[in-house]
Structures are given as structure tokens and as C-alpha cells.
Amino acid sequence: MAIAGEAVEITTPSSFGPPGVARFVREQTSLVMVLFVLLAVALLWPYRHFAGDDAYITFRFARNLASGDGFSFNPGVPTYGSTAPLWVYLIAGLSRLGVGIPEAAHAMNWLFTILNVVLFFRLACTYLGRNAFAVVATLLFIADPWFIRWSLSGMENALALSLLMGLLLSQARLRNSGRVSWAAPVLGALAALCRPEMTLLGGLLVLDTLLFERRRLLANLVATLVAYLVIVTPWVVYAISVFPSLVPNTITAKVTRDHVSALIRVLQYLATFWVFQGLAIVVVGASRSWRLRFVQQFGQPLDLWFLPAAWAAILPAFYIAGGAPVAGRYMVFGLPCYLLLGVAAWAVLWSRLPKLVGGALVVTLLLVAFVQYRYCWYVTRWPQGMDPRIIDAVLNLKRVSKSTDLVAADQIGVLGYYSDLPVLDIFGLVSPEIMPYRKLPGQGPVWHYVYQRRAQYVLAIDTINTLSGLDPAYKSLTLVQQVTVQREGAGAADNPPTIYYLYRTNWTQ
């Protein structure tokens, strides 16, 4: 086919890389997957103990659920303080079988992470062909610093990625096959119980079916409806009957009007691994001839790319619209789609610009290695996933306090899990009653509410002078312990350690 009178030579993806790579990938697909799994295990192994403060929030929810105290952080006080009910139930189920809570979470992390490597390689072969481009995409997936950091974090990231990629793979293979696709809607419904942003997948799945299904349109729409009703409805009924709101506390606590900051954070995330793939997409999309090459390069209908492209766009839009302070933990759910799109653009540009594409690949690998070393590697030093000094401080609090003492703090995961004390979360993740005070100007109303609740202890980064300036009641505080802690968030790598103060309040009831 010619464009503007010029003959266009289409280069197949198999021409990329050393001769025989595509043949090896086609003939030894299982071996290639095994090699990728081994590489992933080697890269992930140093992170095997990592568990951030949010993971310990989940651990306490799971422990309370397993012990019969309901979906709660403080036993017997139900609250929608975890955005991953499916993950909480899975950990609690393994706990009932005798597995320790952190051990259960990490065991499932390993299981789903290995599955993710296999699923992404199959996705790459489906979209890019069984060739060196699929190998490149999978290598970048495994080497991504946020995939490495969060896959074994004790959180639900690995499970959510498995459900997402399973949905994409199922829909790509079954749409217009003449069969009803049950797998995609079932996986999408389970994903909605794993992460709140994954509820968007249901709408995209329906839209994809309406736009592109030609053979079993009605049957597939019904299958999607039934799957979501059967899987999601029980949780919705439970949440409505138990919680004050169907919206997770974390969404209420983190939603802001600072859309610009959220946009900057999204761009910062993409800049850690996607700079050159993103530029390649711009180049391909800006030229009609390159767009034609994209269609002909893979020998597939363009509508196959609808779901990956739509998810890649709607996920950051969701965070930006909510002004959420997103980071790698949240944006990593778009990683498979970003890599598929970006490496596909590289494949198109390879025929004319092989040295440029090859150089971009090398620089990208160097970039992700630097990001991992600079912003992630330091957490591998901690055998319990967090700075041992904060864990020691919490264990000291447990020794000097009574089991009924209320502790007010804004970092509550390790505090709650290791102390077993009731906690008042001044950020609002598990204590939604604090939110009306957080919405008022300044910090004074929040700390005055803490005083009204007569918390016996306070764990804060503020000095007594700072707190007493907000409310005179805090002049009576007694310092129990001061501890210097390295925070686990990636942004903390550029900041000095944080000083936490543990106070006894000395307030009378």
C-alpha cells in the first residue's frame, strides 16, 4: 500500500534484534517464560520482607476479621478503612488455616507476582507477536522499579495486576470468537473488590463489548451484568448495612482539589520508565504513515487496542480528577498497558530508526535501575518491612500502656498491628469521625477533637510547643520516647529521617 504516492515497506516485528530470536520465542515459549520467572525472582528477592505502613493496616483488618471482630481496625468497630476487601478476606482465610498474617500476605504476593510475569508475557505475545518485542516488553515489566517495590509489599498490588491482565487477555482472545466471555467480567468484578479504581474496568468492558462485539453482543452483556451482580452485590449489601458510607474512608481522606499536584505526580511516575516509549507514541500518532505502519505491523484489528489504551488513559484521569496524591503504588496498575503501547510504538519505529530505538531501550533500562536504587532499594534493609526503630517504639508503648488506652496518631499501621491498642487515626483512614474536623481551617480543630476523646497517648511529629500552640491542653503532655525513623515512602528517599514523639497525655476523663 502506498501513502501519498510513496511505497511503504512494512517490516515485521520478527526483524527486530538478532536473527533467530523470534523463532526461539515461538518454539520455546515455555522456556522463555521460565527464564523470565527466574529473573523476576532474582530481582524481587531482596524485597521479600518489605511491608509498608499501609500493609500493616491491612494486616490488622485481616487479623480482626479472622478472629471474629468483623471488618474493623479497632476490634468491634466496623469501618471501611481498607480499599481491598477481597485481599483482606484472602489473608484472613489463610490465617484461619494457621498461617501467620504477614506470611500469608507475602506467600500470596509471590504466587500472584509469578503469575503476573507469565500473564504479561502472554499479553505481550498476543499484542506484539511472539518475537523480540514481546521479550523487550516483558523485560521492562519485570525491571520496573514500582513493580519490584510493590509486588511483595504485603499489599494487594500483585493480585490486582493479575486480575487486570487476566481480563485483558480473556477479552482479547474471546471477543468475536462466537463464545460467551465469562472470564473477563468475573475477573473485572473480583478486581472491583480488590481496588476501588478497578470498578472502572466494568464500564470499559461494557463499552468494549458494545463497540466491537459482532457475534454474541447480548449474551456477553448479560454475562457481564450477572458476574458483577453475583460477585459485587454481597459486599455492597454488607457495606451499606455496616458502614456509614459505601465510599472507602481512604477516598474521602485523600480526595483534594489539588488537581495540578495530582497531574504532576502522574507525570513523575511516567517519567521513571516511560519517557522514550511515550515519545515514540507521539511520533507514531502524529503521522498518518506511521499510524498505518502500526496497523500493518501487527496484522491485527486496531480495536484490539481499545481496552489497553482506554485503561492507560482513564486510570490517571481518575486520580487527577480526584486530586489524589498518587504514587507508584497506584499508577503501577497501568504498567502493563503503558508498556504494551510504548513498545508497540518502538516496534513501528524500528524499521526506520533502529539505532534510536535501541538507544532508547538501553537508556530506559539504565533509568529504571537508577530509580530503583535511588528510591526503592533502602527498604530492603528492614527485616519486617519498616524501620525497626518505629516497631521498637510501638512495642515499648505496648509495655507501658494498658490494653484499653487510646492512641492518637496519623501513621497507624505498625502502631495498631504491634500494639493491639485502640487507635484514633487523625488522618481519617480508619476513623472517619475525624473528617469534619480535618475539613476545618488549620490543625487546631483536629487536635482539639483528640483532646475531647481523651486519648491516653499521642504519637506525632509535632513538639509539645507546637501542639500546645494549637490547644493549651497539650501543655500537660509527658514525653515517653523520641525516635528517629526513616519513612518507607519513595518520596522519603530525598528527605531526612522523621522524628516521632510518643507522649502520655495525662488528661483526666
C-alpha positions as CSV (number, residue, x, y, z in Angstrom):
1,M,0.0,0.0,0.0
2,A,1.3,3.5,-0.8
3,I,0.8,6.7,1.0
4,A,0.9,10.0,-0.9
5,G,2.4,8.2,-3.8
6,E,5.2,6.6,-1.8
7,A,5.6,2.9,-1.4
8,V,5.6,1.8,2.2
9,E,7.8,-1.1,3.2
10,I,6.3,-2.9,6.2
11,T,8.9,-4.5,8.5
12,T,7.5,-7.3,10.6
13,P,8.3,-7.4,14.3
14,S,10.4,-10.5,13.8
15,S,13.1,-8.4,12.1
16,F,13.9,-6.7,15.4
17,G,17.0,-8.0,17.3
18,P,19.4,-10.8,16.5
19,P,18.3,-13.3,13.8
20,G,16.5,-16.3,15.3
21,V,15.1,-14.5,18.4
22,A,11.6,-14.6,17.1
23,R,12.0,-18.3,16.1
24,F,13.3,-19.1,19.5
25,V,10.4,-17.3,21.2
26,R,7.9,-19.1,19.1
27,E,9.4,-22.5,19.5
28,Q,10.5,-22.2,23.2
29,T,7.7,-20.1,24.7
30,S,7.5,-22.1,27.9
31,L,11.3,-21.9,28.4
32,V,11.3,-18.2,27.8
33,M,8.5,-17.8,30.5
34,V,10.6,-19.9,32.9
35,L,13.6,-17.7,32.3
36,F,11.6,-14.6,32.9
37,V,10.1,-16.0,36.2
38,L,13.7,-16.8,37.4
39,L,14.8,-13.3,36.5
40,A,11.8,-11.8,38.4
41,V,12.5,-13.9,41.5
42,A,16.2,-12.8,41.4
43,L,15.2,-9.1,41.2
44,L,12.4,-9.3,43.7
45,W,14.2,-11.5,46.3
46,P,15.9,-8.5,48.2
47,Y,12.3,-7.0,48.7
48,R,10.8,-10.2,50.2
49,H,10.4,-8.7,53.7
50,F,9.0,-5.3,52.6
51,A,5.7,-4.2,54.1
52,G,4.8,-0.6,54.4
53,D,2.6,1.0,57.0
54,D,-0.5,0.6,54.8
55,A,0.3,-3.1,54.6
56,Y,0.1,-3.3,58.4
57,I,-3.3,-1.5,58.3
58,T,-4.5,-4.4,56.1
59,F,-2.9,-6.9,58.3
60,R,-4.8,-5.6,61.3
61,F,-8.1,-5.7,59.4
62,A,-7.4,-9.3,58.4
63,R,-6.5,-10.3,61.9
64,N,-9.6,-8.8,63.3
65,L,-11.8,-10.4,60.6
66,A,-10.2,-13.8,61.2
67,S,-10.7,-13.5,65.0
68,G,-14.4,-12.7,64.6
69,D,-14.2,-8.9,65.2
70,G,-15.6,-8.0,61.8
71,F,-14.2,-5.8,59.1
72,S,-12.6,-3.4,61.5
73,F,-9.3,-1.9,62.5
74,N,-10.3,-1.4,66.1
75,P,-11.9,-4.6,67.2
76,G,-15.7,-4.4,67.2
77,V,-15.8,-1.0,65.4
78,P,-16.5,-1.7,61.7
79,T,-15.1,0.8,59.3
80,Y,-14.4,0.9,55.6
81,G,-10.7,1.6,56.2
82,S,-9.3,-0.9,53.7
83,T,-9.9,-0.4,50.0
84,A,-9.1,-4.0,49.3
85,P,-11.8,-6.2,50.9
86,L,-11.0,-9.2,48.7
87,W,-7.4,-9.1,49.8
88,V,-8.4,-8.8,53.5
89,Y,-10.7,-11.8,53.2
90,L,-8.0,-13.9,51.5
91,I,-5.4,-13.1,54.2
92,A,-8.0,-13.8,56.9
93,G,-8.9,-17.1,55.3
94,L,-5.3,-18.3,55.3
95,S,-4.9,-17.0,58.8
96,R,-7.8,-19.2,59.9
97,L,-5.9,-22.2,58.5
98,G,-3.0,-21.4,60.8
99,V,-0.8,-19.2,58.6
100,G,0.6,-16.0,60.1
101,I,-0.9,-12.8,58.8
102,P,2.3,-11.3,57.2
103,E,3.4,-14.7,56.0
104,A,0.0,-15.3,54.3
105,A,0.2,-11.9,52.5
106,H,3.7,-12.4,51.3
107,A,3.0,-16.0,50.2
108,M,0.1,-14.8,48.0
109,N,2.3,-11.9,46.8
110,W,4.8,-14.4,45.4
111,L,2.1,-16.5,43.9
112,F,0.4,-13.6,42.0
113,T,3.7,-12.0,41.1
114,I,4.9,-15.1,39.3
115,L,1.5,-15.3,37.7
116,N,1.9,-11.7,36.6
117,V,5.2,-12.4,34.8
118,V,3.5,-15.2,32.9
119,L,0.4,-13.2,32.1
120,F,2.3,-10.2,30.9
121,F,4.5,-12.3,28.6
122,R,1.3,-13.9,27.1
123,L,-0.2,-10.4,26.8
124,A,2.9,-9.2,25.0
125,C,2.8,-12.1,22.6
126,T,-0.8,-11.5,21.9
127,Y,-0.4,-7.8,21.2
128,L,3.1,-7.6,19.8
129,G,3.7,-11.1,18.4
130,R,6.0,-13.9,19.6
131,N,9.1,-12.0,18.9
132,A,11.9,-9.9,20.4
133,F,9.5,-7.0,21.1
134,A,7.5,-9.3,23.4
135,V,10.8,-10.1,25.2
136,V,11.7,-6.4,25.5
137,A,8.3,-5.5,26.9
138,T,8.4,-8.3,29.5
139,L,12.0,-7.4,30.5
140,L,10.9,-3.8,31.1
141,F,7.8,-5.1,33.0
142,I,10.0,-7.2,35.4
143,A,12.6,-4.5,35.8
144,D,10.1,-1.7,36.5
145,P,11.0,-0.3,40.0
146,W,7.4,0.1,41.1
147,F,6.5,-3.5,40.0
148,I,9.5,-4.7,42.1
149,R,8.8,-2.4,45.0
150,W,5.1,-3.2,45.4
151,S,4.7,-6.7,44.2
152,L,5.9,-8.2,47.6
153,S,4.7,-5.4,49.8
154,G,2.1,-7.4,51.6
155,M,-0.5,-5.2,49.7
156,E,-3.0,-6.2,47.0
157,N,-1.0,-4.9,44.1
158,A,0.1,-8.3,42.7
159,L,-3.5,-9.6,42.9
160,A,-5.0,-6.6,41.3
161,L,-2.5,-6.8,38.4
162,S,-3.3,-10.4,37.9
163,L,-7.0,-9.7,37.6
164,L,-6.4,-6.8,35.3
165,M,-4.1,-8.7,32.9
166,G,-6.4,-11.8,33.0
167,L,-9.3,-9.6,31.9
168,L,-7.3,-8.0,29.1
169,L,-6.1,-11.4,27.9
170,S,-9.5,-13.0,28.1
171,Q,-11.2,-10.2,26.3
172,A,-8.6,-10.1,23.5
173,R,-8.9,-13.8,22.8
174,L,-12.7,-14.3,23.2
175,R,-14.2,-11.2,21.7
176,N,-15.9,-12.1,18.4
177,S,-15.0,-15.7,18.9
178,G,-18.6,-16.8,18.9
179,R,-18.3,-17.8,22.6
180,V,-19.7,-16.0,25.7
181,S,-16.8,-14.5,27.6
182,W,-17.4,-15.2,31.3
183,A,-13.8,-14.9,32.4
184,A,-13.3,-11.2,31.7
185,P,-16.4,-10.0,33.6
186,V,-15.7,-12.4,36.5
187,L,-12.1,-11.1,36.8
188,G,-13.3,-7.5,36.5
189,A,-15.8,-8.0,39.3
190,L,-13.2,-9.5,41.5
191,A,-10.9,-6.6,40.7
192,A,-13.6,-4.2,41.8
193,L,-13.4,-5.8,45.2
194,C,-9.6,-5.5,45.2
195,R,-9.2,-1.8,44.3
196,P,-11.8,1.0,44.0
197,E,-10.3,2.3,40.8
198,M,-10.8,-1.1,39.3
199,T,-14.5,-0.5,39.2
200,L,-13.8,1.5,36.1
201,L,-12.9,-1.7,34.3
202,G,-16.6,-2.8,34.3
203,G,-17.6,0.3,32.4
204,L,-14.8,-0.2,29.9
205,L,-15.6,-3.8,29.4
206,V,-19.2,-3.0,28.6
207,L,-18.1,-0.2,26.2
208,D,-15.6,-2.5,24.5
209,T,-18.4,-5.1,24.0
210,L,-20.9,-2.6,22.7
211,L,-18.4,-1.1,20.2
212,F,-16.7,-4.2,18.9
213,E,-18.6,-7.4,19.7
214,R,-20.2,-8.6,16.5
215,R,-21.4,-12.2,17.2
216,R,-22.6,-12.5,20.8
217,L,-23.3,-8.9,21.9
218,L,-26.4,-9.5,24.0
219,A,-25.1,-12.7,25.6
220,N,-21.8,-11.0,26.6
221,L,-23.6,-8.0,28.1
222,V,-25.8,-10.3,30.1
223,A,-22.7,-12.3,31.3
224,T,-21.1,-9.0,32.4
225,L,-24.2,-7.9,34.3
226,V,-24.6,-11.3,36.0
227,A,-21.0,-11.6,37.0
228,Y,-21.0,-8.2,38.7
229,L,-24.3,-8.7,40.4
230,V,-23.3,-12.1,41.8
231,I,-19.8,-11.1,42.9
232,V,-20.1,-7.5,43.9
233,T,-23.6,-7.3,45.4
234,P,-22.9,-9.3,48.6
235,W,-20.1,-6.8,49.5
236,V,-22.3,-3.8,48.6
237,V,-25.1,-5.1,50.8
238,Y,-22.7,-5.7,53.7
239,A,-21.1,-2.3,53.3
240,I,-24.4,-0.5,53.2
241,S,-25.6,-2.3,56.3
242,V,-22.4,-1.9,58.4
243,F,-20.5,1.2,57.3
244,P,-21.7,4.8,57.4
245,S,-20.8,5.1,53.7
246,L,-20.3,2.9,50.7
247,V,-17.3,5.0,49.8
248,P,-14.0,3.9,51.4
249,N,-12.6,6.2,54.1
250,T,-9.3,6.4,52.2
251,I,-11.0,8.0,49.2
252,T,-12.7,10.6,51.5
253,A,-9.4,11.3,53.3
254,K,-7.3,11.6,50.2
255,V,-9.5,13.4,47.7
256,T,-8.5,17.0,47.3
257,R,-9.0,19.9,44.9
258,D,-5.3,20.0,44.0
259,H,-5.6,18.5,40.5
260,V,-2.4,20.2,39.4
261,S,-0.4,18.3,42.1
262,A,-2.0,15.0,41.1
263,L,-1.1,15.7,37.4
264,I,2.5,16.4,38.3
265,R,2.7,13.1,40.3
266,V,1.3,11.2,37.4
267,L,3.9,12.7,35.1
268,Q,6.6,12.0,37.6
269,Y,5.6,8.3,37.7
270,L,5.6,8.1,33.9
271,A,9.0,9.8,33.8
272,T,10.5,7.0,35.8
273,F,10.2,4.4,32.9
274,W,8.1,5.7,30.0
275,V,9.8,8.8,28.7
276,F,11.1,7.3,25.4
277,Q,8.1,5.0,24.9
278,G,5.8,8.0,25.4
279,L,7.8,10.0,22.8
280,A,7.6,7.1,20.4
281,I,3.8,7.0,20.8
282,V,3.7,10.8,20.0
283,V,5.8,10.3,16.9
284,V,3.7,7.4,15.6
285,G,0.4,9.1,16.4
286,A,1.3,12.4,14.7
287,S,2.0,10.8,11.3
288,R,-0.6,9.1,9.1
289,S,2.1,6.9,7.5
290,W,3.3,5.8,10.9
291,R,-0.2,5.1,12.1
292,L,-0.7,2.9,9.0
293,R,2.5,1.1,9.8
294,F,1.2,0.5,13.3
295,V,-1.9,-1.2,11.9
296,Q,0.0,-3.3,9.4
297,Q,2.9,-4.1,11.7
298,F,1.0,-6.5,13.9
299,G,-1.6,-7.8,11.4
300,Q,-4.4,-7.2,14.0
301,P,-7.5,-5.1,14.0
302,L,-6.9,-1.7,15.7
303,D,-9.9,-2.2,18.0
304,L,-7.9,-4.9,19.8
305,W,-6.0,-2.0,21.4
306,F,-9.1,-0.3,22.8
307,L,-9.1,-1.7,26.3
308,P,-5.3,-1.2,26.9
309,A,-5.4,2.3,25.6
310,A,-8.6,3.2,27.4
311,W,-7.3,1.9,30.7
312,A,-4.0,3.7,30.2
313,A,-5.9,6.9,29.9
314,I,-8.7,6.5,32.4
315,L,-6.6,5.4,35.3
316,P,-4.5,8.6,35.6
317,A,-7.6,10.7,34.8
318,F,-9.4,9.1,37.8
319,Y,-6.6,10.1,40.1
320,I,-6.2,13.6,38.6
321,A,-9.9,14.3,38.8
322,G,-9.9,13.4,42.5
323,G,-6.7,15.4,43.2
324,A,-5.3,12.2,44.8
325,P,-1.7,12.2,45.9
326,V,-0.9,9.2,43.6
327,A,2.4,7.4,43.6
328,G,4.0,4.3,42.1
329,R,1.8,2.0,44.2
330,Y,-1.3,3.2,42.5
331,M,-0.1,4.0,39.0
332,V,1.5,0.6,38.7
333,F,-1.9,-0.7,37.8
334,G,-1.5,0.9,34.4
335,L,2.0,-0.5,33.8
336,P,1.0,-3.4,31.5
337,C,-0.9,-1.1,29.2
338,Y,1.8,1.6,29.1
339,L,4.4,-0.9,28.2
340,L,2.3,-2.6,25.5
341,L,1.6,0.7,23.9
342,G,5.1,2.1,24.2
343,V,6.9,-1.0,23.0
344,A,4.4,-1.3,20.1
345,A,5.4,2.2,19.0
346,W,9.0,1.2,19.3
347,A,8.3,-1.8,17.0
348,V,6.8,0.6,14.4
349,L,9.8,3.0,14.5
350,W,12.4,0.2,14.4
351,S,12.2,-0.2,10.6
352,R,13.4,3.4,10.0
353,L,15.2,4.3,13.3
354,P,16.8,1.1,14.7
355,K,19.7,2.8,16.4
356,L,17.4,5.4,18.0
357,V,15.0,2.7,19.4
358,G,17.9,0.6,20.6
359,G,19.5,3.5,22.4
360,A,16.1,4.4,23.9
361,L,15.9,0.8,25.3
362,V,19.3,1.0,26.8
363,V,18.7,4.4,28.4
364,T,15.3,3.2,29.7
365,L,17.0,0.2,31.4
366,L,19.6,2.5,33.0
367,L,16.8,4.8,34.1
368,V,14.7,2.1,35.8
369,A,17.9,0.8,37.5
370,F,18.7,4.2,38.8
371,V,15.1,4.8,40.1
372,Q,15.1,1.5,41.9
373,Y,18.5,2.2,43.5
374,R,17.6,5.8,44.5
375,Y,14.0,5.5,45.6
376,C,13.3,1.8,46.4
377,W,16.4,-0.1,47.5
378,Y,16.7,1.3,51.0
379,V,13.6,-0.6,52.2
380,T,15.4,-3.9,51.6
381,R,17.4,-3.3,54.8
382,W,14.4,-3.8,57.1
383,P,13.6,-7.4,58.1
384,Q,10.0,-6.5,59.0
385,G,9.4,-4.2,56.1
386,M,9.6,-1.0,58.2
387,D,12.3,0.8,60.1
388,P,12.9,-1.4,63.2
389,R,13.1,1.8,65.3
390,I,9.4,2.5,64.9
391,I,8.5,-1.1,65.6
392,D,10.6,-1.0,68.8
393,A,8.9,2.2,69.9
394,V,5.5,0.7,69.4
395,L,6.4,-2.4,71.4
396,N,7.7,-0.1,74.1
397,L,4.3,1.6,74.1
398,K,2.6,-1.7,74.4
399,R,4.7,-2.5,77.5
400,V,3.9,0.8,79.3
401,S,0.2,1.2,78.4
402,K,-3.0,-0.6,79.4
403,S,-4.8,-2.6,76.7
404,T,-7.7,-0.1,76.7
405,D,-5.6,3.0,76.3
406,L,-6.5,5.1,73.2
407,V,-3.6,6.3,71.0
408,A,-4.0,9.2,68.5
409,A,-1.6,9.1,65.5
410,D,-1.5,9.6,61.8
411,Q,0.8,6.6,61.0
412,I,-1.4,3.8,62.3
413,G,-0.4,0.5,60.6
414,V,2.6,-0.6,62.6
415,L,1.2,1.2,65.6
416,G,-2.1,-0.8,65.5
417,Y,-0.7,-4.1,64.5
418,Y,2.1,-4.4,67.0
419,S,0.5,-2.6,70.0
420,D,-3.0,-4.1,69.8
421,L,-4.3,-0.8,71.3
422,P,-7.3,1.1,70.1
423,V,-6.3,3.8,67.7
424,L,-7.7,7.2,66.7
425,D,-6.5,7.9,63.2
426,I,-6.2,11.7,62.8
427,F,-5.8,11.3,59.1
428,G,-9.1,9.6,58.8
429,L,-8.3,6.3,57.1
430,V,-9.9,4.2,59.8
431,S,-11.5,6.9,61.9
432,P,-14.0,8.7,59.5
433,E,-15.4,10.7,62.5
434,I,-12.3,12.9,62.3
435,M,-13.1,14.1,58.8
436,P,-15.4,17.0,59.7
437,Y,-12.5,18.5,61.8
438,R,-9.9,17.9,59.1
439,K,-12.0,20.0,56.7
440,L,-11.9,23.0,59.0
441,P,-9.0,25.5,58.6
442,G,-5.8,24.6,60.4
443,Q,-4.8,21.7,62.6
444,G,-6.4,23.1,65.8
445,P,-9.8,21.5,65.4
446,V,-8.3,18.1,64.8
447,W,-6.1,18.2,67.9
448,H,-9.0,19.7,70.0
449,Y,-11.1,16.6,69.0
450,V,-8.3,14.4,70.1
451,Y,-8.4,16.1,73.5
452,Q,-12.2,15.7,73.5
453,R,-11.7,11.9,73.0
454,R,-9.3,11.9,75.9
455,A,-6.6,9.8,74.2
456,Q,-4.2,8.4,76.7
457,Y,-1.2,8.6,74.2
458,V,-0.3,10.6,71.2
459,L,2.3,9.6,68.5
460,A,3.1,12.6,66.4
461,I,5.8,14.5,64.6
462,D,4.9,17.8,66.4
463,T,6.7,19.1,69.6
464,I,4.9,19.9,72.8
465,N,5.3,23.6,72.0
466,T,3.7,23.2,68.6
467,L,0.7,21.1,69.9
468,S,0.1,23.5,72.9
469,G,0.1,26.4,70.4
470,L,-2.9,24.7,68.8
471,D,-4.6,23.7,72.0
472,P,-3.4,24.7,75.6
473,A,-4.5,21.2,76.8
474,Y,-1.3,19.8,75.3
475,K,1.0,21.6,77.7
476,S,0.4,18.7,80.1
477,L,2.0,16.2,77.8
478,T,4.8,14.0,79.0
479,L,7.4,12.8,76.6
480,V,7.7,9.0,76.8
481,Q,10.0,8.4,73.9
482,Q,11.6,10.2,70.9
483,V,12.5,8.1,67.9
484,T,14.1,9.0,64.6
485,V,12.5,7.0,61.8
486,Q,13.3,6.6,58.1
487,R,9.9,6.6,56.4
488,E,9.2,3.9,53.8
489,G,7.5,6.0,51.1
490,A,9.5,6.6,47.9
491,G,9.4,10.3,48.4
492,A,11.1,9.9,51.7
493,A,14.3,8.9,50.0
494,D,15.1,12.6,49.3
495,N,14.1,13.7,52.9
496,P,15.9,13.3,56.2
497,P,14.5,10.8,58.7
498,T,11.4,11.9,60.6
499,I,11.4,12.4,64.4
500,Y,8.4,10.9,66.1
501,Y,7.4,11.9,69.6
502,L,5.4,9.5,71.9
503,Y,3.5,11.4,74.5
504,R,1.4,10.5,77.6
505,T,-1.4,13.0,77.7
506,N,-2.2,13.0,81.5
507,W,-5.7,14.1,80.8
508,T,-8.5,13.2,83.3
509,Q,-11.6,11.6,81.9
